[in-house]
Amino acid sequence: MNWRTAIGAALLVVAILSGWSLLRNRDKGPQAVVDDGSVDYVLHDFQIVMLDDEGKESTTLRAPRLERLRADQTLTIATPVFEMPGQDGNHWTLRSETGWVSAKGEEMRLRGNVAGDSPTVGNTPPTTFRTTHLNVFPKENRARTDALVTMTRPGMEQSGVGFELDSNNNTYHFLSQSKGRYLPRR
């Protein structure tokens, strides 16, 4: 037997075994995919505008990196910048070191050096607040935290533990240990 016949016989055996294997497994249906916690997709340097049920902007998100986790369809975001429109259409800006968004987009969690700034135009006085973490509910146009918050406005500085913001009517309140200090204008 020469080498060509031996290779031909080996290839014939492999082809028959492959065909038999395919025919044997074709009726088993789709196989369950084991989720290893991997990422579905990654976005770099992007902007997303999320709309409410009426088709109006509820939140705009900009960030250098976003990952969507396959297991629960949540998003993890590096240094996110969220813009939430107020009643007059001007935007509150929220920034943090990291962000997380639920699968349906009804909750966002900002963690690490959270900074909130009022619109720079319109009737809202220039307002800033700083905290360690903040949960945002864009469909309800509100945000809250149980952490220490420091807020400054022209002529006033306030702090407290726990904070809630309603961007629909530009109201906020501290939940406990609230302190205020009026600053003279210079």
Secondary structure per residue as TSV (DSSP state, phi and psi in degrees):
chain	resnum	aa	ss	phi	psi
A	1	M	-	360.0	130.6
A	2	N	-	-89.1	171.4
A	3	W	H	-67.2	-30.5
A	4	R	H	-66.0	-40.4
A	5	T	H	-66.3	-39.8
A	6	A	H	-64.6	-44.7
A	7	I	H	-65.9	-42.1
A	8	G	H	-61.1	-42.1
A	9	A	H	-65.4	-41.2
A	10	A	H	-64.4	-43.0
A	11	L	H	-65.5	-36.7
A	12	L	H	-64.0	-42.6
A	13	V	H	-63.4	-43.9
A	14	V	H	-63.1	-42.1
A	15	A	H	-64.1	-42.8
A	16	I	H	-65.2	-44.1
A	17	L	H	-64.7	-38.9
A	18	S	H	-65.4	-44.4
A	19	G	H	-63.6	-42.9
A	20	W	H	-61.8	-42.2
A	21	S	H	-63.8	-43.0
A	22	L	H	-64.2	-43.6
A	23	L	H	-65.1	-37.9
A	24	R	H	-68.0	-33.5
A	25	N	H	-99.0	-0.5
A	26	R	G	-70.6	-27.4
A	27	D	G	-94.0	7.5
A	28	K	G	-80.4	-9.9
A	29	G	-	77.6	-176.4
A	30	P	-	-67.4	140.6
A	31	Q	-	-87.1	145.6
A	32	A	-	-66.5	134.9
A	33	V	-	-91.8	124.8
A	34	V	-	-81.4	124.9
A	35	D	-	-86.6	119.4
A	36	D	-	-99.3	15.7
A	37	G	S	76.7	19.2
A	38	S	-	-79.4	175.2
A	39	V	E	-99.9	132.9
A	40	D	E	-71.2	-49.1
A	41	Y	E	-154.8	164.4
A	42	V	E	-131.2	135.0
A	43	L	E	-113.2	142.2
A	44	H	E	-121.0	137.9
A	45	D	E	43.8	73.2
A	46	F	E	-129.2	169.4
A	47	Q	E	-140.5	130.6
A	48	I	E	-125.3	132.2
A	49	V	E	-107.1	117.7
A	50	M	E	-96.2	137.0
A	51	L	E	-108.2	151.2
A	52	D	-	-83.9	-173.0
A	53	D	T	-65.1	-21.8
A	54	E	T	-94.2	2.0
A	55	G	S	85.8	11.6
A	56	K	-	-96.9	154.0
A	57	E	E	-60.6	127.7
A	58	S	E	-105.7	-34.5
A	59	T	E	-159.9	144.7
A	60	T	E	-116.9	135.3
A	61	L	E	-121.3	131.0
A	62	R	E	-127.1	141.4
A	63	A	E	-166.6	161.2
A	64	P	E	-80.2	-21.4
A	65	R	E	-155.2	137.7
A	66	L	E	-138.8	137.9
A	67	E	E	-126.3	137.2
A	68	R	E	-105.1	121.0
A	69	L	E	-81.8	131.8
A	70	R	T	-64.9	-40.0
A	71	A	T	-60.2	-49.4
A	72	D	T	-121.6	3.8
A	73	Q	-	62.4	24.6
A	74	T	-	-87.4	164.7
A	75	L	E	-114.3	137.3
A	76	T	E	-114.4	138.5
A	77	I	E	-133.0	136.9
A	78	A	E	-92.9	132.5
A	79	T	S	37.8	61.2
A	80	P	-	-72.5	152.1
A	81	V	E	-125.9	112.9
A	82	F	E	-103.5	137.5
A	83	E	E	-119.2	120.6
A	84	M	E	-112.6	119.7
A	85	P	E	-72.5	141.8
A	86	G	-	-88.9	-173.5
A	87	Q	T	-62.6	-33.9
A	88	D	T	-87.3	3.2
A	89	G	S	91.1	-9.0
A	90	N	-	-81.4	154.2
A	91	H	E	-107.5	135.2
A	92	W	E	-80.7	139.5
A	93	T	E	-112.1	129.5
A	94	L	E	-121.8	130.1
A	95	R	E	-128.5	153.1
A	96	S	-	-160.4	173.9
A	97	E	S	-74.1	-41.0
A	98	T	E	-136.2	161.0
A	99	G	E	-143.7	156.9
A	100	W	E	-139.4	138.4
A	101	V	E	-127.1	132.3
A	102	S	-	-65.0	164.1
A	103	A	T	-58.0	-37.3
A	104	K	T	-96.3	0.9
A	105	G	S	76.9	15.1
A	106	E	S	-85.7	-12.5
A	107	E	-	-140.6	140.0
A	108	M	E	-127.2	138.8
A	109	R	E	-118.4	120.4
A	110	L	E	-103.5	132.8
A	111	R	E	-133.7	138.0
A	112	G	E	85.2	111.2
A	113	N	E	47.4	56.3
A	114	V	E	-74.4	129.9
A	115	A	E	-126.5	127.6
A	116	G	E	-118.4	134.6
A	117	D	E	-132.7	136.5
A	118	S	-	-70.4	168.1
A	119	P	-	-58.6	147.2
A	120	T	S	-87.9	-8.5
A	121	V	S	-127.2	162.0
A	122	G	S	101.2	-163.8
A	123	N	S	-87.3	-10.8
A	124	T	S	-75.4	126.2
A	125	P	-	-62.6	149.1
A	126	P	-	-55.6	116.3
A	127	T	-	-131.8	138.5
A	128	T	E	-131.5	148.7
A	129	F	E	-138.7	149.3
A	130	R	E	-132.6	139.6
A	131	T	E	-158.5	178.2
A	132	T	E	-90.4	-30.5
A	133	H	E	-153.7	154.0
A	134	L	E	-152.0	135.7
A	135	N	E	-104.2	130.4
A	136	V	E	-118.0	136.3
A	137	F	E	-119.7	89.1
A	138	P	G	-64.1	-34.8
A	139	K	G	-68.2	-23.3
A	140	E	G	-100.2	-3.5
A	141	N	T	53.5	46.9
A	142	R	E	-142.0	162.5
A	143	A	E	-145.4	155.1
A	144	R	E	-157.6	159.5
A	145	T	E	-151.5	158.6
A	146	D	E	-106.8	6.7
A	147	A	E	-90.0	172.6
A	148	L	E	-66.2	134.0
A	149	V	E	-128.1	137.7
A	150	T	E	-118.3	127.5
A	151	M	E	-123.6	138.1
A	152	T	E	-125.7	141.6
A	153	R	E	-138.1	165.1
A	154	P	T	-56.0	121.1
A	155	G	T	80.0	5.9
A	156	M	E	-152.6	142.4
A	157	E	E	-129.8	131.7
A	158	Q	E	-128.1	151.7
A	159	S	E	-146.2	160.5
A	160	G	E	-179.4	167.8
A	161	V	E	-101.6	121.4
A	162	G	E	87.5	137.7
A	163	F	E	-156.8	141.4
A	164	E	E	-133.3	139.0
A	165	L	E	-127.2	134.9
A	166	D	E	-118.7	106.9
A	167	S	T	-80.1	-10.6
A	168	N	T	-64.1	-44.0
A	169	N	T	-118.2	15.5
A	170	N	T	53.6	45.2
A	171	T	E	-116.0	155.9
A	172	Y	E	-149.7	160.9
A	173	H	E	-156.1	150.7
A	174	F	E	-90.8	146.5
A	175	L	E	-92.4	-30.5
A	176	S	E	-160.8	165.1
A	177	Q	E	49.5	41.0
A	178	S	E	-75.9	134.1
A	179	K	E	-133.3	143.5
A	180	G	E	-133.1	150.5
A	181	R	E	-143.5	125.9
A	182	Y	E	-88.6	134.2
A	183	L	-	-108.9	125.0
A	184	P	-	-65.6	143.2
A	185	R	-	-77.8	139.6
A	186	R	-	-107.0	360.0
